[in-house]
Amino acid sequence: MDVLDAIKKRRSVRHYSAEAVPEGALSRVLEAGRVAPSAMNNQPWHFVVVKDPDMRKKLSGGKYAKFLQECPVVIVGCGDKQKSPEWHNVDVTIALQNMVTQATAEGLGTCWIGSFDENIAKEALDVPEHFTVVAMLALGYSDEKPRGERKTKSLDEITSIDTFMKG
């Protein structure tokens, strides 16, 4: 699958089959994050791969995160505030987006999780104080019916040349 096709095909998946994510696919997803660009190449990230059902349940306390209990893998993206005080959130987000795109190319579903209590997540996962939990990704095979094409604005509606054109 070409990159633009993977980007266009990607949808938020909130219902997952019980089928395990193959280790090779998971490794490629993580590799996509590892090779992401970062400010000054600091790579201020650490990714916790959570497969344990009890641990996934601890992470599912957010209002919109209950389905983390059913997906087979959660990837928790953590940013090192010491290594990159200004850019750790952006850098981790770029790496996670690379993972989302690779997961789609692997035939896997994902969903960004921003609905979580950082203190609970840090305590459950033993995340050091100088790291922040930026976001989590649910990862697995979709158990949802495919939806139609996502409606998006045209390029003319969202771009301008040289100056911001009001619409």
C-alpha positions as a printed Julia matrix, in Angstrom:
167×3 Matrix{Float64}:
   0.0     0.0    0.0
   1.37    3.4   -0.9
   1.74    6.0    1.87
  -1.01    8.34   0.68
  -3.39    5.38   0.34
  -2.61    4.33   3.92
  -3.23    7.87   5.15
  -6.55    8.07   3.3
  -7.64    4.61   4.46
  -6.89    5.15   8.16
  -9.91    5.39  10.49
 -10.31    5.44  14.26
 -11.19    1.91  15.34
 -12.98    1.38  18.64
 -13.97   -2.28  18.31
 -11.25   -4.9   17.93
 -11.19   -8.62  17.25
  -9.44  -10.88  19.73
  -6.86  -11.81  17.06
  -3.32  -11.16  18.27
  -1.11   -8.67  16.47
   1.73  -10.61  14.81
   5.12   -9.77  16.31
   6.54   -8.9   12.87
   3.79   -6.36  12.24
   4.19   -4.9   15.73
   7.96   -4.6   15.19
   7.42   -2.74  11.91
   4.93   -0.38  13.58
   7.43    0.37  16.35
  10.24    0.77  13.8
   8.15    3.4   11.99
   8.1     5.36  15.24
  11.77    4.8   15.96
  12.87    6.35  12.67
  10.64    9.43  12.97
  12.26   12.86  12.76
  12.69   14.89  15.94
  14.01   18.32  16.86
  17.82   18.21  16.76
  17.46   14.42  16.41
  16.98   14.2   20.21
  14.53   11.31  19.86
  12.95   12.18  23.24
  10.6     9.23  23.28
   9.97    5.94  24.92
   7.13    3.62  23.92
   5.54    1.2   26.36
   3.85   -1.71  24.58
   1.02   -2.96  26.76
  -0.42   -6.4   26.03
  -1.4    -7.51  29.53
  -5.23   -7.37  29.92
  -5.05   -6.16  33.53
  -2.68   -3.37  32.58
  -4.85   -2.37  29.6
  -7.81   -2.22  31.99
  -5.88    0.22  34.23
  -5.28    2.44  31.21
  -8.93    2.38  30.09
 -10.31    4.71  32.76
 -10.7     7.73  30.49
 -14.18    8.73  29.36
 -13.44    7.69  25.76
 -10.95    4.9   26.44
 -13.06    1.97  27.68
 -12.33   -0.05  24.54
  -8.65   -0.32  25.49
  -9.75   -3.38  27.44
 -10.62   -5.21  24.21
  -7.82   -4.19  21.84
  -4.85   -6.58  21.98
  -2.13   -3.89  22.16
  -1.83   -0.38  23.53
   1.23    1.68  22.69
   1.88    4.41  25.23
   3.98    7.26  23.84
   6.08    9.01  26.48
   8.15   12.15  26.01
  11.37   13.03  27.83
  10.98   16.57  29.2
  14.67   16.75  30.17
  16.01   15.73  26.78
  13.69   18.07  24.86
  11.82   20.5   27.11
  10.17   22.4   24.24
   9.58   19.73  21.62
   9.0    16.35  23.32
   5.22   16.48  22.75
   5.57   17.3   19.07
   8.31   14.72  18.52
   6.39   11.91  20.21
   3.28   12.84  18.23
   5.21   12.64  14.95
   6.53    9.2   15.9
   3.05    7.99  16.88
   1.62    9.22  13.57
   4.3     7.24  11.72
   3.13    4.2   13.72
  -0.51    4.83  12.8
   0.36    5.0    9.11
   2.46    1.81   9.25
  -0.27    0.02  11.2
  -2.77    0.89   8.47
  -0.37   -0.46   5.83
  -0.15   -3.67   7.91
  -3.94   -4.04   7.83
  -4.27   -3.07  11.5
  -6.67   -0.61  13.07
  -5.68    2.14  15.48
  -7.22    4.85  17.58
  -5.52    7.82  19.21
  -6.24    7.99  22.92
  -6.05   11.35  24.62
  -8.68   10.51  27.22
  -6.6     9.26  30.15
  -5.39   10.28  33.56
  -1.67   10.81  33.17
  -0.94   10.19  36.85
  -2.71    6.82  36.76
  -0.93    5.84  33.54
   2.49    6.91  34.85
   1.99    5.02  38.1
   0.69    1.86  36.42
   3.55    1.8   33.9
   6.34    3.03  36.23
   7.03    6.02  33.97
   9.87    8.18  35.37
   9.02   11.7   36.58
  10.96   13.42  33.77
   8.71   11.78  31.15
   5.18   12.79  30.25
   2.56   10.5   28.73
   1.75   12.24  25.45
  -0.84    9.87  23.97
  -1.76    6.23  23.64
  -2.59    4.17  20.56
  -5.02    1.29  20.52
  -3.76   -1.3   18.04
  -5.3    -4.45  16.62
  -7.52   -5.91  13.92
 -10.76   -4.02  13.42
 -14.03   -5.68  14.32
 -16.09   -2.85  12.83
 -17.97   -2.63   9.56
 -16.05   -0.5    7.06
 -17.44    3.01   6.84
 -17.71    5.11   3.74
 -15.11    7.58   2.62
 -14.34   10.26   5.18
 -15.54   13.73   4.18
 -12.68   16.21   4.07
 -12.37   19.8    2.95
 -10.88   20.55  -0.45
  -7.3    21.79  -0.75
  -8.63   25.19  -1.83
 -10.5    25.47   1.46
  -7.47   24.78   3.64
  -4.48   26.24   1.8
  -3.23   29.58   0.6
   0.0    30.8   -0.96
   2.35   33.3    0.71
  -0.28   34.83   3.03
  -3.25   33.5    4.94
  -6.33   34.09   2.84
  -9.53   34.55   4.83
 -12.45   32.79   3.5
